[in-house]
Amino acid sequence: MENTDKSIFIATDHAGFNLKEEIKNKLKELGYLLEDLTPNQPEPADDYPLVAQKLVSEILKNNGRGILLCGSGNGICMAANKIKGIRAALGYNTQAAKWARTDEDANVLCLAGAVLSPEYATTITKFFLDTPFSNEERYKRRIEELTKLDK
């Protein structure tokens, strides 16, 4: 399935590099168009806040969505959520990824590079990319309330 409605960006620190490569290659095989913002080699001295900042700036500039990875998924998710306009969600399973889209209209999926298998991480990512926002009033209201918390 080709998903071209929005730009999709992917980036990782060193701890998620191998999983990022697996996800990226599988999604490209399935017809997704991705832009990888990560160097071609893992950089052991990199810092996930800077990786997150690079990806979210592209998302905001292009009205896109993103996939971020670090070892646990937590640190990079925290970093992404510091940026106004970003709603990053930790994708620990398919249901969490689906709800992140239907209920919160999340624009960034964060994954644990040290924990998830390539197959399951790809499945979680597909749920995230293929699930639209529900547009239900209660969720739109909650997102508006969440947006008011942006500083």
GIGIHU-V847682 format. One record per residue. SS is DSSP state (a for helix, b for strand, c for the rest). OMEGA is omega in degrees with one decimal (* if undefined). Layout:
SS:OMEGA ; SS:OMEGA
//
This chain:
c:178.3 ; c:-177.8 ; c:-175.1 ; c:-176.9 ; c:179.8 ; c:174.2 ; c:178.8 ; b:-179.3 ; b:178.0 ; b:178.7 ; b:-178.4 ; b:165.7 ; c:-176.4 ; a:-174.2 ; a:179.7 ; a:-171.3 ; a:-176.5 ; a:178.5 ; a:177.4 ; a:179.1 ; a:179.4 ; a:-179.9 ; a:-178.3 ; a:-178.2 ; a:-179.7 ; a:179.8 ; a:176.3 ; a:175.6 ; a:-178.8 ; c:175.1 ; c:177.3 ; c:176.4 ; c:-176.1 ; b:170.0 ; b:-179.3 ; b:-178.5 ; c:-176.6 ; c:172.6 ; c:-177.0 ; c:179.7 ; c:174.3 ; c:178.4 ; c:-174.0 ; c:-178.1 ; c:-178.4 ; c:-178.8 ; c:-175.3 ; a:177.9 ; a:179.8 ; a:176.0 ; a:179.6 ; a:-178.8 ; a:-179.9 ; a:-178.3 ; a:-175.8 ; a:176.6 ; a:176.1 ; a:178.5 ; a:-178.2 ; a:179.5 ; a:-172.4 ; a:-175.6 ; c:-175.4 ; c:175.3 ; b:-176.0 ; b:175.8 ; b:179.2 ; b:177.6 ; b:166.3 ; b:-176.3 ; c:-178.3 ; c:-172.9 ; c:-175.6 ; a:-175.9 ; a:-177.9 ; a:176.2 ; a:177.3 ; a:-179.7 ; a:-179.5 ; a:-177.3 ; a:175.1 ; c:-174.3 ; c:-179.8 ; c:178.4 ; c:-179.6 ; c:173.1 ; c:-177.9 ; b:-178.1 ; b:176.6 ; b:-178.9 ; c:-179.3 ; c:171.8 ; c:-175.0 ; a:-179.6 ; a:177.5 ; a:178.9 ; a:179.3 ; a:179.8 ; a:177.6 ; a:178.8 ; a:-174.5 ; a:-172.8 ; c:-175.0 ; c:-176.7 ; c:-179.2 ; c:177.6 ; c:175.8 ; b:173.3 ; b:178.5 ; b:-175.7 ; b:179.5 ; b:-177.7 ; c:-177.9 ; c:-171.4 ; c:-171.9 ; c:172.7 ; c:178.5 ; a:-178.2 ; a:-177.3 ; a:177.9 ; a:177.6 ; a:178.0 ; a:177.2 ; a:-178.6 ; a:177.7 ; a:176.4 ; a:-179.5 ; a:-175.8 ; a:-174.8 ; a:-176.4 ; c:177.4 ; c:171.7 ; c:-175.7 ; c:-176.5 ; c:176.8 ; c:-176.4 ; a:-177.1 ; a:179.0 ; a:176.0 ; a:178.0 ; a:-178.9 ; a:177.6 ; a:175.6 ; a:178.3 ; a:177.9 ; a:-180.0 ; a:177.8 ; a:178.8 ; c:177.7 ; c:178.2 ; c:*
//
